[in-house]
Amino acid sequence: MTEPVSADPAAEDSGESGAAVVDFVLVSVLVTALAMALLQLSFALHVRNTLTWAASEGARAGARLGASPQIAQDRSRELIRQSLSSAYAQDVQVSRRVEGGVAVVEVHVCAPLPVVALWGPPGAVTTRGRAFAEDQ
């Protein structure tokens, strides 16, 4: 007996059987890695924006009439702890100075850059918030 001949040339075994599975695995690993990198970048931007917001709110609290720099520092730290983690609220500094004849309260926050989830190199993200002092 002779083997039946197929009319479809793609049906012949050309040595590439199973290649689609390998291609799928390689491409899905690449796409997953890109998606995770994009998510981590988004998270790092979220952390930076949250720190900037907390610094600005702290500066506004410290700029109120009769407020002290300690109030600005405490408010910023409290907001950072509530929003992110207490590890991000370690380095919060407050200064009061005159710029262009106007008193300004500035809150400076230095925190880790989240490279993998919330872990990363310390001091890599630096941001500040400023507000005009009311007691001028």
Residue pairs with C-beta under 8 A, 6 or more apart in sequence:
6 12
40 114
40 115
40 116
43 114
43 117
44 113
44 114
44 115
44 125
47 84
47 88
47 111
47 113
47 114
47 125
48 125
48 127
50 80
50 83
50 84
51 80
51 84
51 88
51 109
51 111
51 125
51 127
52 109
52 127
52 128
52 129
53 79
53 129
54 76
54 79
54 80
54 83
54 109
54 129
55 76
55 92
55 107
55 108
55 109
55 127
55 128
55 129
56 107
56 129
56 130
56 131
57 75
57 76
57 79
57 129
58 72
58 73
58 74
58 75
58 76
58 77
58 79
58 92
58 94
58 107
58 129
59 72
59 76
59 94
59 105
59 106
59 107
59 129
59 130
59 131
60 129
60 131
61 67
61 71
61 72
61 75
62 68
62 69
62 71
62 72
62 73
62 75
62 94
62 96
62 105
62 107
62 131
63 72
63 104
63 105
63 131
63 132
63 133
63 134
64 71
64 134
65 134
65 135
66 135
69 94
69 95
69 96
69 105
70 94
72 94
72 105
72 107
73 92
73 93
73 94
73 107
76 89
76 92
76 94
76 107
76 109
76 129
77 89
77 92
80 86
80 88
80 89
80 92
80 109
80 111
81 88
81 89
84 118
85 118
87 111
87 112
87 118
88 109
88 111
88 112
89 111
90 111
91 109
91 110
91 111
91 123
92 107
92 108
92 109
93 107
93 108
93 109
93 110
94 105
94 106
94 107
94 108
95 105
95 106
95 108
96 103
96 104
96 105
96 106
96 133
97 103
97 104
97 106
98 104
102 132
102 133
102 136
103 132
103 133
103 135
103 136
104 130
104 131
104 132
104 133
105 130
105 131
105 132
105 133
106 128
106 129
106 130
107 128
107 129
107 130
108 126
108 127
108 128
109 125
109 126
109 127
109 128
109 129
110 123
110 125
110 126
111 122
111 123
111 124
111 125
111 126
112 118
112 119
112 120
112 121
112 122
112 123
112 124
112 125
113 120
113 121
113 124
113 125
114 120
115 121
